[in-house]
Amino acid sequence: MTSRSESPSSPFPVSAVILAGGRATRMGGEDKGWVELAGRPLIAHVLDRLRPQVDELIINANRSHDRYQALAPVISDDNRDYLGPLAGMQAGLAAARHDWVLFVPCDGPALPTDLMSRFRAALTPTTELVVAHDGDWLQPVVALLHTSLLPSLSAALAEGERKIDIWFARHNMAVVSFADQPDAFINLNSPDELAAYEARLQDATGQGATS
């Protein structure tokens, strides 16, 4: 495993990659980043959550490049087969300016505002990746990876591996609980889920705002 010199007492810059390259079949094939929640596209909610926490923002997308480019630099998986989040992570690790890269999905409008501070606190000198846990389940698409993992990830994809948890298990992984924030990793995968969550927001705020 690879040694890391960073610690919570020595802040370091972080890149963030928003994964927006999926097929979104349950959303009728619509580009999920541009599906609206409370009058704004999902990607805008995610960007609002991430901007204060990171030093670089990148969007991984396989369509709508021009629209996404207006928000942040865009990278593609360079594949036509929608190989899943691992392919987006591979592209992100290759493109990021900084050694640590935070990955999040484009359909997570309630990401923790203290995501990176908790991830930083979990690092040890040998940590290679940090993954969020919602109290019940691991949230593998909300993860902090070191760029030294790129050769391993590329090899796994070349071997046909597509399951994030299997590849993660090959490395020194820290798991961070966000059980105190039960809605933090809500994924809006279908029109029904979107409508239900929007109704909850309206009930809670009276105006559908997310923050």
Backbone torsions as a table, in degrees:
resi	resn	phi	psi	omega
1	MET	NA	161.2	-172.6
2	THR	-97.3	134.6	178.8
3	SER	-76.6	144.0	178.2
4	ARG	-121.7	138.6	-178.8
5	SER	-95.3	-13.8	-176.3
6	GLU	-72.3	151.2	175.3
7	SER	-149.2	166.7	179.3
8	PRO	-57.1	-25.9	-178.4
9	SER	-85.7	-4.6	178.2
10	SER	-126.8	85.9	-176.5
11	PRO	-55.7	147.7	-178.8
12	PHE	-140.7	152.9	-179.6
13	PRO	-72.1	150.4	-177.3
14	VAL	-133.0	136.5	170.0
15	SER	-94.7	152.5	175.7
16	ALA	-128.1	137.3	177.5
17	VAL	-121.0	122.0	175.6
18	ILE	-90.9	121.0	-176.7
19	LEU	-84.4	107.4	-178.5
20	ALA	-129.4	32.2	-173.2
21	GLY	-105.7	12.1	-175.8
22	GLY	-84.3	171.7	179.9
23	ARG	-75.6	-28.8	-177.3
24	ALA	56.1	48.0	-176.5
25	THR	-63.9	-35.6	-179.5
26	ARG	-72.8	-15.8	175.9
27	MET	-97.7	21.6	179.0
28	GLY	73.3	19.7	-179.6
29	GLY	80.7	1.4	179.6
30	GLU	-70.4	146.0	178.3
31	ASP	-66.1	108.8	-168.9
32	LYS	-62.3	-31.9	-179.5
33	GLY	-59.8	-25.4	-176.9
34	TRP	-103.0	3.5	171.9
35	VAL	-69.6	135.8	-173.8
36	GLU	-89.2	138.9	171.9
37	LEU	-128.8	122.8	-179.7
38	ALA	54.5	38.6	174.5
39	GLY	83.0	4.1	-180.0
40	ARG	-134.9	147.5	178.4
41	PRO	-64.3	149.2	-179.8
42	LEU	-54.6	-39.3	-179.0
43	ILE	-59.5	-32.4	179.5
44	ALA	-68.6	-39.5	177.5
45	HIS	-63.1	-42.0	-179.4
46	VAL	-66.0	-43.4	178.7
47	LEU	-60.3	-41.2	178.8
48	ASP	-59.0	-38.8	-179.3
49	ARG	-71.3	-34.8	-172.7
50	LEU	-85.8	-37.1	-170.6
51	ARG	-49.3	-46.0	-178.0
52	PRO	-70.5	-10.6	-170.9
53	GLN	-104.5	-13.5	-172.3
54	VAL	-132.5	171.5	-175.9
55	ASP	-107.4	-12.3	178.6
56	GLU	-149.8	138.3	177.7
57	LEU	-120.3	132.9	178.6
58	ILE	-134.9	144.9	175.3
59	ILE	-113.6	126.2	175.1
60	ASN	-94.7	113.3	-176.2
61	ALA	-142.0	149.9	177.2
62	ASN	-113.2	8.0	175.7
63	ARG	-161.0	173.6	179.8
64	SER	54.9	34.4	-174.8
65	HIS	-58.3	-43.3	-176.9
66	ASP	-63.7	-40.7	179.4
67	ARG	-65.6	-44.5	179.4
68	TYR	-67.0	-35.5	-177.6
69	GLN	-60.9	-26.4	177.5
70	ALA	-69.3	-16.0	-177.8
71	LEU	-102.7	-37.7	-176.8
72	ALA	-168.5	162.1	175.8
73	PRO	-56.8	144.1	-175.1
74	VAL	-116.7	138.5	172.7
75	ILE	-126.8	152.5	178.5
76	SER	-112.1	158.9	174.5
77	ASP	-71.7	-16.7	-174.3
78	ASP	62.0	36.6	173.3
79	ASN	-142.5	153.9	-178.7
80	ARG	-104.0	3.8	-173.4
81	ASP	-105.8	7.6	179.4
82	TYR	47.8	70.4	-174.0
83	LEU	-75.4	-2.4	175.9
84	GLY	99.0	-175.5	-174.4
85	PRO	-59.2	-32.8	-179.6
86	LEU	-61.1	-34.8	178.0
87	ALA	-67.3	-39.2	176.3
88	GLY	-65.1	-37.1	177.3
89	MET	-66.5	-40.2	176.6
90	GLN	-58.8	-47.4	179.3
91	ALA	-62.7	-40.2	-179.3
92	GLY	-66.6	-42.7	178.6
93	LEU	-63.1	-34.2	-179.6
94	ALA	-73.9	-29.9	-173.3
95	ALA	-95.9	-22.1	-172.2
96	ALA	-65.3	146.0	177.8
97	ARG	-80.0	-26.6	-172.6
98	HIS	-108.2	160.5	-174.3
99	ASP	-70.3	-30.8	178.6
100	TRP	-106.0	133.4	-174.7
101	VAL	-128.4	122.5	177.9
102	LEU	-92.4	130.3	178.0
103	PHE	-114.6	135.4	176.9
104	VAL	-142.4	157.1	177.7
105	PRO	-82.8	158.0	-179.0
106	CYS	-79.3	-7.9	-176.8
107	ASP	-110.8	28.3	179.3
108	GLY	-114.3	80.9	-173.3
109	PRO	-74.3	-9.2	-176.1
110	ALA	-115.2	28.4	179.8
111	LEU	-53.0	144.6	-178.3
112	PRO	-60.5	138.8	175.6
113	THR	-76.4	-11.8	176.2
114	ASP	-111.5	25.3	-177.9
115	LEU	-56.7	-53.4	-176.1
116	MET	-70.8	-34.0	-179.9
117	SER	-65.6	-37.1	177.4
118	ARG	-72.5	-38.7	177.5
119	PHE	-63.2	-43.0	178.6
120	ARG	-58.8	-43.0	-176.7
121	ALA	-64.8	-22.1	-178.2
122	ALA	-85.5	-10.6	-175.6
123	LEU	-71.1	141.0	170.4
124	THR	-124.0	170.8	-179.1
125	PRO	-60.6	-17.6	-178.4
126	THR	-110.0	2.1	-178.6
127	THR	-66.0	133.3	177.2
128	GLU	-107.4	-26.4	177.2
129	LEU	-156.1	152.7	179.7
130	VAL	-125.6	134.8	-176.0
131	VAL	-128.1	143.2	178.4
132	ALA	-81.8	151.0	176.1
133	HIS	-134.2	133.6	-175.5
134	ASP	-90.1	6.2	-176.9
135	GLY	103.7	-25.3	176.5
136	ASP	-118.4	-40.0	-172.4
137	TRP	-135.4	148.8	170.1
138	LEU	-67.8	143.4	178.3
139	GLN	-114.5	79.2	-168.1
140	PRO	-67.5	-19.1	178.2
141	VAL	-88.1	5.0	170.5
142	VAL	-115.3	93.6	-170.0
143	ALA	-150.3	151.9	175.7
144	LEU	-110.8	120.2	-176.9
145	LEU	-119.9	145.1	173.8
146	HIS	-88.1	143.0	-175.8
147	THR	-65.4	-16.8	176.9
148	SER	-65.8	-11.7	178.3
149	LEU	-81.5	-7.5	-175.7
150	LEU	-56.6	-46.8	179.2
151	PRO	-60.1	-40.4	178.6
152	SER	-63.6	-43.8	-179.3
153	LEU	-66.3	-42.3	178.6
154	SER	-60.9	-41.7	179.3
155	ALA	-65.5	-40.7	-179.9
156	ALA	-63.1	-43.9	178.7
157	LEU	-63.8	-40.3	178.7
158	ALA	-64.0	-28.6	178.2
159	GLU	-80.9	-7.3	-179.9
160	GLY	97.7	6.0	179.0
161	GLU	-71.0	133.2	179.2
162	ARG	-128.6	-6.3	-175.8
163	LYS	-94.3	117.8	-175.3
164	ILE	-59.7	-46.7	-173.6
165	ASP	-62.6	-34.0	178.9
166	ILE	-67.1	-43.5	179.1
167	TRP	-69.1	-41.4	178.1
168	PHE	-55.1	-40.7	-174.8
169	ALA	-63.8	-14.5	178.4
170	ARG	-78.0	-8.7	-170.3
171	HIS	-127.3	168.2	-179.1
172	ASN	-76.5	103.5	-170.8
173	MET	-112.7	133.8	170.5
174	ALA	-103.8	140.0	180.0
175	VAL	-114.2	130.2	-177.8
176	VAL	-115.9	125.5	-179.1
177	SER	-84.7	135.6	171.5
178	PHE	-122.4	37.9	-177.9
179	ALA	-61.2	-21.7	178.9
180	ASP	-78.5	-5.9	178.4
181	GLN	-125.2	77.8	-170.0
182	PRO	-62.3	-24.6	-179.0
183	ASP	-96.5	2.4	-170.4
184	ALA	-59.4	-33.2	-173.6
185	PHE	-116.0	28.2	176.9
186	ILE	-62.1	132.5	178.1
187	ASN	-112.3	129.2	-178.7
188	LEU	-100.0	90.5	-171.3
189	ASN	-95.7	-13.1	-176.0
190	SER	-142.9	161.0	177.6
191	PRO	-57.7	-36.5	179.6
192	ASP	-65.8	-42.8	178.2
193	GLU	-64.1	-39.8	178.8
194	LEU	-62.6	-47.0	-178.5
195	ALA	-64.0	-40.6	-179.8
196	ALA	-65.5	-41.9	180.0
197	TYR	-68.5	-40.0	178.6
198	GLU	-62.9	-39.0	177.8
199	ALA	-62.8	-39.7	177.5
200	ARG	-63.5	-40.9	178.5
201	LEU	-62.5	-42.3	-179.9
202	GLN	-65.1	-39.0	177.6
203	ASP	-64.9	-36.8	-175.8
204	ALA	-78.2	-33.7	-173.5
205	THR	-113.6	-20.0	-176.8
206	GLY	82.1	-5.8	-178.2
207	GLN	-144.0	2.1	174.3
208	GLY	80.2	16.4	179.2
209	ALA	-80.3	154.5	179.8
210	THR	-103.8	-4.8	179.4
211	SER	-151.2	NA	NA
